[in-house]
Amino acid sequence: MLRKRQSIRADPDALAGLAETEGVPDVLYLWRTPVFGIKLERVPAFLVPRLAEMASEVPATDLGRRIYYERTHCLLVLASVYSDTDPAGFDLNEPPAGAERHLGEVLGQAFHQGCSVADIALAVGLPPDRVVVIGKRTIRGTGWLSRITDPKLA
């Protein structure tokens, strides 16, 4: 049985096997990334398959490791901030409130680090178009929007 503080050097197949036999916890308290071996704490289980996949999308160099590390942490912070936020409370007819502005700051950092709208949407559990709406309301500048909508700039 998976204990609360047990470490998982997870590949998604191992998690799938655990899900069938013992159940996977909502949060993995210690997880090592499969390619770079980076230790991460308090990783939402639903992000593990995507984080494992992302590791193979960057080169196996120091720069690739740094890019992966930054993007991974952005997604973990997004998931954490979003879990403490009530998106139903966002009034799109009013200026952004504190919680929405804070989410927008974290969204801006994720876009700055090169996270895709799909990855961000996965981390926060919102449809991609809703992520863009919140971003438009809360992120200063519009460079991030042109980067995600123009494939030549991505």
Residue, then its C-alpha position, 0 to 999 in steps of 0.5 A: m500500500l502506498r504510504k502518505r510520505q512514500s516516494i514514487r519515481a513515477d513513470p505513468d505506467a507505475l501510477a496506472g498500476l497503482a490506481e488499479t490495485e491500491g488507488v493513487p493518492d490525490v497528492l504525491y508527497l515526493w516524486r522524482t521526475p523520470v528523465f532528470g531525477i528532480k525531486l518534487e514535493r506535493v505533486p498533484a497526481f493528475l499532473v504526473p503523466r503530463l510532467a513525465e511527458m514534458a521531460s521528454e520534450v526538452p533536450a537532455t542538457d543543462l538548459g533542457r533541465r532548467i527549462y523543464y524545472e521552471r515549467t514544472h514548478c509553474l504548473l505546480v504553483l498554478a495547481s496550488v493557487y487554483s485549488d485555493t481559488d473560487p473561479a465561480g466568484f470571478d465576476l467578468n463584468e467587474p475589475p479583477a478581484g485579488a484572487e483573480r489578480h493573483l491567479g493572473e500573476v501566476l498565469g503570466q509567469a507560466f506563459h513567460q516560462g513557455c508553458s502551453v495553454a493546454d498545460i496551464a488549462l490542465a493544471v488549473g482545470l479550466p477550459p483553455d478559452r477561460v484561461v485566456v480570458i482570465g489572462k487578458r483581464t489580469i496579465r499586463g502587456t499583450g506579448w504573451l497573447s501573441r506568442i500563444t496565438d501565433p505559431k511562428l512565435a511559439 
